[in-house]
Amino acid sequence: MADLKENLALLKAACDNPRARLDHYLSQGKKVVGCFAPYAPEELIHACGMIPMGLWGGRTELKLVKSYLPAFACPIMQSDMELGLRGAYEGLSAVIIPAICDTLRCMTQNWRFGVTSIPMIPIVYPQNRTSPASVDYLISEYETVLTMLYTITGNMMTEKALCAAIDIYNEHNKAMREFDQVANNHLDIVTPKVRHCVHKSAFFYEKSEHTAILKEIIEELKKLPAHNFTGKKVVLAGITCEPDDLLDIFEEYNMAVVADDLAQESRQYRTDTPEKGGGGLKRLALQWNNRYGCSLIHELGKPRGAMLTKMCQENGAQGVVSCMMKFCDPEEYDQPYYEADLRKAGIPYVTIDIDQQNTSYEQIRTRLQTFCEMI
Ligand code: SF4
């Protein structure tokens, strides 16, 4: 059993060098499938005996991608495409692209023609989730994904393996939620950067391995006396809040992240797959229908504002930082609604621009400093 420091360092290393994680699994003779953000059916890949690995972009010079995507495509997809074109993902057996926003829809075609060495599997999730047909439709999408995975990799899934994978993912969700709770008593150790790294590293591990590390971290944290944090507590909303330079600014002004609504972080773990309700594929389809509070999923009544308000109240947060991914339409459409609800509830909020390629943070620094003094 590794100690707290060693485990946190392990997860940080995974975030700093996902390629090393890919090479690690390849060296074990495992097949790895890349999963485009935000929701790929990882359980299916896992159940086929392969490793799902998240593709969330990264810092790189955007050059080759300019022939494929316009400058106003979001930075995550720009860097994913650039890295794909440069061969950074060689070794992946396939990628799965959830065609869930306009940019991702374009990515399916760009990838197919630009990165011919890595086959692409698209999946389209239903948005009319109140129709019973949505479940049948999504099951048929999953079956298509499985057929393509089998054709490309030769790996096939069994119902037993799928049920086991669902259990592994549900257990991981539970551990992530527990980590978030326990972390709030140790905001001296679980700084915004550390919290982000624990969340993000899950994309680069087989999930039961990540759960095992998480459980050790949780146990070690529980043994320590609770820390009396005297700074400001905030909730993050958006797609991602990175890179680390940006999270450093939170630390600089003694701001802690006590909850989040980020697609890269808690949105991944807040909805379990139901334990009952049919076979594995049907239960996964029901999980999709149960997802909530996400800009990429159609929901009547726009409940995100109320959800963020509740998060602030439950975690003692003084405000919300809206992390607006550059040019992300789904988030931009949602923002006026949840901000209006936060205003009504008397919860302060501020918006910062997220761009993984950013190297200058002075505007964001000023905004966060002002926000911190205000709340
Ligand atoms: S949801 Fe936003 S961040 Fe994600 S791929 Fe679409 S435009 Fe990019």
Boltz pocket constraint, residues with backbone or C-beta under 6 A from the ligand:
constraints:
  - pocket:
      binder: B
      contacts: [[A, 37], [A, 38], [A, 74], [A, 76], [A, 77], [A, 101], [A, 102], [A, 103], [A, 104], [A, 239], [A, 296], [A, 325], [A, 326], [A, 327], [A, 328], [A, 329], [A, 330], [A, 331]]
      max_distance: 6.0
